[in-house]
Amino acid sequence: MMRYTEENERLVDKSPCAGVRADLKFCLLESDCCKIHKKTPKECLQSGNVPTECQALRNTFFECKRSLLDNRQRFRGRKGY
């Protein structure tokens, strides 16, 4: 989950799935793969060497992006929003 330092701090990006994207980004940057092994988040995702919580966020982000293309989701709402 995003951690804000100030009370009224919000994401600048207002696009759909931006919150899930930011959570995934911070999860990857806090993982041992990025911190200790000095790899980029993309390299960590490709190698599969990330914690299970980051894998869950990746799946949630995928479902959110997929729901943008699904016309049925217009009535049900986006997943992960």
Sine and cosine of phi, psi and omega as CSV:
sin_phi,cos_phi,sin_psi,cos_psi,sin_omega,cos_omega
0.00,0.00,0.59,-0.81,0.00,-1.00
-0.90,0.44,0.66,-0.75,0.06,-1.00
-0.92,-0.38,0.85,-0.52,0.01,-1.00
-0.97,-0.26,0.65,-0.76,-0.02,-1.00
-1.00,0.08,-0.52,0.85,0.01,-1.00
-0.95,-0.33,0.31,-0.95,-0.12,-0.99
-0.91,0.41,-0.71,0.70,-0.08,-1.00
-0.98,-0.21,0.38,0.92,-0.03,-1.00
-0.98,0.20,0.72,-0.69,-0.02,-1.00
-0.69,-0.72,0.23,-0.97,0.08,-1.00
-0.94,0.34,0.61,-0.79,0.06,-1.00
-0.97,0.24,-0.60,0.80,-0.01,-1.00
-0.96,0.28,0.89,-0.45,-0.01,-1.00
-0.97,-0.23,0.18,0.98,-0.03,-1.00
-0.95,0.31,0.34,-0.94,0.03,-1.00
-0.86,0.51,0.61,-0.79,0.04,-1.00
0.94,0.33,0.21,0.98,-0.04,-1.00
-0.91,0.41,-0.61,0.80,0.00,-1.00
-0.91,0.41,-0.66,0.75,0.02,-1.00
-0.93,0.37,-0.63,0.78,0.03,-1.00
-0.88,0.47,-0.68,0.73,0.00,-1.00
-0.92,0.40,-0.65,0.76,0.04,-1.00
-0.89,0.46,-0.68,0.74,0.03,-1.00
-0.90,0.44,-0.67,0.74,0.01,-1.00
-0.87,0.50,-0.74,0.67,-0.01,-1.00
-0.93,0.37,-0.57,0.82,0.04,-1.00
-0.89,0.45,-0.69,0.72,0.01,-1.00
-0.92,0.39,-0.64,0.77,-0.01,-1.00
-0.93,0.37,-0.44,0.90,0.02,-1.00
-1.00,0.03,-0.11,0.99,-0.04,-1.00
-0.97,0.25,0.32,-0.95,0.01,-1.00
-0.91,0.42,-0.50,0.87,-0.01,-1.00
-0.87,0.50,-0.68,0.73,0.00,-1.00
-0.99,0.13,-0.65,0.76,-0.07,-1.00
-0.96,0.28,-0.77,0.64,-0.12,-0.99
-1.00,0.03,-0.73,0.68,-0.08,-1.00
-1.00,0.09,-0.10,0.99,0.07,-1.00
0.84,0.55,0.66,0.75,0.08,-1.00
-0.98,-0.17,0.34,-0.94,0.07,-1.00
-0.98,0.22,0.38,-0.92,0.04,-1.00
-0.84,0.54,-0.57,0.82,0.02,-1.00
-0.90,0.43,-0.68,0.73,0.03,-1.00
-0.90,0.44,-0.61,0.79,0.02,-1.00
-0.91,0.40,-0.66,0.75,0.03,-1.00
-0.91,0.41,-0.63,0.77,-0.02,-1.00
-0.94,0.35,-0.56,0.83,0.00,-1.00
-0.98,0.18,-0.33,0.94,0.00,-1.00
0.98,0.18,0.24,0.97,-0.06,-1.00
-0.99,-0.11,0.86,0.51,0.00,-1.00
-0.76,-0.64,0.40,-0.92,0.02,-1.00
-0.90,0.44,0.31,-0.95,-0.04,-1.00
-0.91,0.41,-0.51,0.86,0.02,-1.00
-0.91,0.40,-0.57,0.82,0.06,-1.00
-0.94,0.33,-0.58,0.81,0.07,-1.00
-0.90,0.44,-0.64,0.77,0.03,-1.00
-0.91,0.41,-0.65,0.76,0.05,-1.00
-0.91,0.41,-0.59,0.81,0.03,-1.00
-0.90,0.43,-0.68,0.74,0.03,-1.00
-0.91,0.41,-0.65,0.76,0.03,-1.00
-0.89,0.45,-0.66,0.76,0.03,-1.00
-0.90,0.44,-0.67,0.75,0.03,-1.00
-0.88,0.48,-0.72,0.70,0.00,-1.00
-0.90,0.43,-0.60,0.80,0.03,-1.00
-0.90,0.43,-0.72,0.69,0.01,-1.00
-0.91,0.41,-0.61,0.79,0.01,-1.00
-0.92,0.39,-0.57,0.82,-0.01,-1.00
-0.93,0.37,-0.34,0.94,0.05,-1.00
-0.94,0.35,-0.48,0.88,-0.03,-1.00
-1.00,-0.01,-0.28,0.96,-0.06,-1.00
-1.00,0.06,0.89,-0.46,-0.04,-1.00
-0.91,0.41,-0.45,0.89,0.02,-1.00
-0.92,0.40,-0.44,0.90,-0.04,-1.00
-0.96,0.29,-0.22,0.97,0.06,-1.00
-0.87,0.50,-0.56,0.83,-0.02,-1.00
-1.00,0.02,-0.51,0.86,-0.07,-1.00
-1.00,0.01,-0.42,0.91,-0.06,-1.00
0.99,-0.16,0.34,-0.94,-0.02,-1.00
-0.97,0.22,0.55,-0.84,0.08,-1.00
-0.99,0.13,0.59,-0.80,0.06,-1.00
0.96,0.26,0.27,0.96,-0.07,-1.00
-1.00,0.00,0.00,0.00,0.00,0.00
